Amino acid sequence: MSIHEQLLQSIAHLTVDLETNNQRLCRAAELLDLQPGKIAITIHRNGNWSYQGSVFERAAMVDLLAENLVSFNGRYYLLAPEQLLEIVVEDLPFVVVDLNRSSDNRLVTATTNLNSSVIINDRHPCYLSKPPDSAVGIPCVELRSGIAARLSRPMYYQLLEWCELEVEEGEQYLRLYSDGCRFELGRI
């Protein structure tokens, strides 16, 4: 997929909540005209955000920036009024800090460090991804197109407790079930 196609996919996701097709087309056209730039914002592995090395203290500021975060071509950008501003993300931009399972064990809900929650399902899959400088995949959950959250260590262990060990063609697999979907989280 070309960088242009990835940008269009990100734009499509950002405009999906607008009420009319005309509003979506106008917003997409605006975003395509943005000039890329850079800003010294870093999202650290632990989920903290900083500007020129100083951690953001105001949660409301981080929430506002996070709403305008997009990803394409393996890079992360903030949508500003006149620019796409590239930022540094050390691993993934968010961290899953809480997992809950419904009383009937059919739904697993992931909550991030910014208090955003999603039900793990086909729109928000759980999958293995290798952090930078690691040979081992760690589960993460897709929050929106190109934006994911890595499970914190305690949530990783919680998720493992909820996985089912299944044998298929002589191989053992760890699988998580949520909202009628199956997610393979490793082979033993």
N, C-alpha and C positions, 0 to 999 in steps of 0.2 A: 504494500500500500504506500503510495507516495505521500510526501509531507503535506501536499495540498489536500489529498483525500482525508488524511488524518485530521487536519485542521477543520475540514468540513464536517467530519464526524463529531468532533468536539463541539463545534458550533451548533450542530443539530441537537445535541444533547442539551446545550445551554438554552436553546430556544424552545424546547419542547413544552415548557409550562406557559408560554405566552398564549393568549386566548385565540387569536385568529391567525390564519395562514399569512395574511398581510403583515402582521406584527412580526411573525417569525422571519419572513423574507427580509423585512427592513433591518432587523437586528443582525441577521446573518451577513447582510451587505455591509453593515457598519463594522462588524468584526473582521471581515476580510480586508478592509482598508487600513487596519491598524499597522503601525510601523513597529517592528520588533526592537526591543532594547533590553537592558539588564538592570537589575537592582540588587543590592547587597543583602538580600534576605535569604536566610538558610532555615530549612526545616530539618532539625536534628533527628537522629535515630530514635530518641526517646519521645518524640512528638513536640518538643519545644520549638518555638519559632524565635529567630533572632534577626536583628538588623545591625550590620557592622559589628557583630560579636555581642551585642547587648540583647538579652532575652526580653521579649515582649512581656510586660507585666499585666496589661489589660486584656482580659479574655475576650471582651467585645471587639477589640481590634483584630485579634487572631480570627475570630468568627467571621468578621467582614472580609478579611483577606481570603480565608478558606472558601467562602462562597464564590469567589472569583478565580479560583485555581482551576487551570485546565492542563491537560497533558497531551502531547503528541510528539512523535518521533523520539520517544524516550526522554523528553525534556519536559520540565514544568514551567508554566507561565502564569502570571497574574494578569487578568484583564483589567487594564486601567482605562480611563476615559479616552485617551488618544493613543495608547500603546499596548502591546503585549510585552510584559516585562519578565524576562527569564530569571528564575531563582534557582538556588541550589537545594536539592533534596538528597540527604545523605543515604536514605534507604527508601522507604515509602512515606508519603506525607502524613499519614495518620496511624494511630496505634489502637488496637482493640483492647479496651481495659475492662470490659465486662461481657459475659455471655450468659444468656438465660435460655432455659428450655421450657416450653409450655407444659402444662400439667399432663397432657396426653403424649408428651415426648415427640410430637410431630413437627414442631417449629423451634428453630434455634435463632435467637436474636443476638446480634453483635452490636455493642455500643462502643463508640470511639472516645478518645481523649477529649474531643470537643463536644461530647454528649449527643452525638448524632447516632441514631439507631437504624439498623436495617435487618430484615428477616433474611437469613441465608436461603437463597432459592436460585432459580435460573437467571433472574435479573441481577442478583447479588451473590455470585458463586464464591465458594470457598475453594482455594487451590494452593498448591505448594509453589513457593517462589524462593529462590536463593538470594539472601541479602548480599550486598557487596562483600567481597573477601570471605565468602563462606562456601563450603562445598555441600552443605546440607540445606535442603529446602525446608522452609518454615511456613506454616499456613498463613494465608492472608485472605481478606474478603474484599471483593470489588464493591465500592460504594456507588460509583457512577463511571461513565465511560473514561477509562484510562486512569482513574483515581482509586487507589486501594489502601487498605489499612492492614498492617502486620499485627499478628496476635502477640500480645505481651507474653512473657514466660508463664505466668500463672494461668492465663487463658489458654495457652497452648496445652498445658497439662489438663485443664478442664475439658478441652475439646477431645483430647485423647481418651478420657474416661467415657465420653459419649459415643465414640466410634465403635463400630462393630467389626470384628475380625471375621472375614469371609474367605473361603477357599474357592479358587477358580482355576481349573486346569493345573492343579498341583501347586499353585502359588497362593500365598496368604496376602490379603490386602486389608488395610484399614480403611473403612468407609464411614462417612457421615451421612445421615439422612435428615433432611429438613424440607418442609413444605412440598413433599412429594418428589424431591430431587435427591440424587445420589452423588456424593463427592468423594473421589478417591484421594486419600491423603497419605499414600505410601504403600510400599510392598515390603513384607517382612521376610 
